[in-house]
Amino acid sequence: MSKVLETRLEIDLNALEANFKLLKSYLSPGTKMMGVVKAFAYGTDSIIIGKHLVKIGAQHLAVAYIEEGVRLRKAGVEVPILVFYPQLEEIQNLVDYQLTPSVYTHRFLEGLCQELTHHEVDALGVHLKINTGLNRLGFELSELDSILTHLESEKKIKVAGVFSHLAASGNKNEVEFTKSQIAKFEEARGFFKTHLEYSFESHICNSSGILNFPEAEFDMVRAGIALYGYGNNPEEHRLLKAVASLKTVIAQLRTIQKGDSVGYERKFKAEQTTKIATLPLGYADGISRIFGNGKAQVLVNGKKAPIVGNVCMDTLMVDVTGIACEEGDEVEVFGKNNTVVDFDLQQQTIPYEVITRISQRVTRVLV
Ligand SMILES: *Cc1c(COP(=O)(O)O)cnc(C)c1O
């Protein structure tokens, strides 16, 4: 019987380090690495991961919200932290904790300048976000002149960076589109290089950008998913090592007979004598109901066992017929030996979603 008695998300910093080194090997030595640790470092632990990334050489970190940056500062992280989606109501914290906002619309720029009149701050460094085709957040190229005009009359803001985000950098069928994004970004960058009297940092590559378009490294890259061991296509997955392993134990084993059913709504009906293991984790822990009814498989003593029936809130059942196992045995839901790609065997979603959804109820453990 295993010593492990609960559901846990194991975090492997050696894997993080290997992924970090691999990404660095695609880049020129001087290119800076921004470690993206938004959403609890993609569902792992932003403090553990953020601190370790800084230790192994990340010069910057990035989060989505100001509150996420504040947590890192309170834990002692001192490197610049870019906030992708800052809220005006939180500007006091942004200033107090020396976080760097992404500025992506005139509305936000005006709001920020307005807010800053109430704060003691010399010149707040901001990163201007340019829309080059993702059509999510960012200024249009046609707005560059008006941004500049705005900035020239504004003493409290300085451009510390100019950046954009790629829409399909891991997709071989979209190479031309990605190149057009990079070209548009070059244009925006050139504009600010010409008109600003000081230097700033330029960045466009996310994980797949680093792996497939390292020529667009500029001054810095923003690595997220690849640090955690996944990419956007099978070749990328193969290069990387899973950082997070979701483990649990078999809570109960039973053998059911032909015609017996498993779980709510009786979605699984046994066609023969079947051995069922109940695992103490469910959709409240982040294993979505989309993975029920044979759509995902976990690893029980080295063997793949499909989830059967509907996933419950706190439990799910797997078919362990033919697998030698006992109550209390450890199960790898996904991770090092059963990657998210193997777990989500029908590719109903992407590794980003699977790992970020592991709920805070699950204990994080360093291994
Ligand atoms: C999340 C995010 C990243 C990281 O992307 P990955 O594909 O996970 O490497 C980079 N930049 C921005 C703006 C993001 O929102």
PDBQT file of the ligand as one rigid body, heavy atoms in Angstrom, charges set to zero:
ROOT
HETATM    1  C1  LIG A 401      -0.564  33.743 -21.452  1.00  0.00    +0.000 C 
HETATM    2  C2  LIG A 401       0.248  34.651 -22.274  1.00  0.00    +0.000 A 
HETATM    3  C3  LIG A 401       1.539  34.295 -22.692  1.00  0.00    +0.000 A 
HETATM    4  C4  LIG A 401       2.115  32.909 -22.527  1.00  0.00    +0.000 C 
HETATM    5  O1  LIG A 401       1.705  32.126 -23.620  1.00  0.00    +0.000 OA
HETATM    6  P1  LIG A 401       2.131  30.578 -23.758  1.00  0.00    +0.000 P 
HETATM    7  O2  LIG A 401       1.490  30.144 -25.020  1.00  0.00    +0.000 OA
HETATM    8  O3  LIG A 401       1.561  29.893 -22.568  1.00  0.00    +0.000 OA
HETATM    9  O4  LIG A 401       3.603  30.549 -23.784  1.00  0.00    +0.000 OA
HETATM   10  C5  LIG A 401       2.312  35.264 -23.326  1.00  0.00    +0.000 A 
HETATM   11  N1  LIG A 401       1.802  36.489 -23.561  1.00  0.00    +0.000 NA
HETATM   12  C6  LIG A 401       0.545  36.853 -23.220  1.00  0.00    +0.000 A 
HETATM   13  C7  LIG A 401       0.062  38.214 -23.530  1.00  0.00    +0.000 C 
HETATM   14  C8  LIG A 401      -0.280  35.938 -22.575  1.00  0.00    +0.000 A 
HETATM   15  O5  LIG A 401      -1.542  36.285 -22.251  1.00  0.00    +0.000 OA
ENDROOT
TORSDOF 0
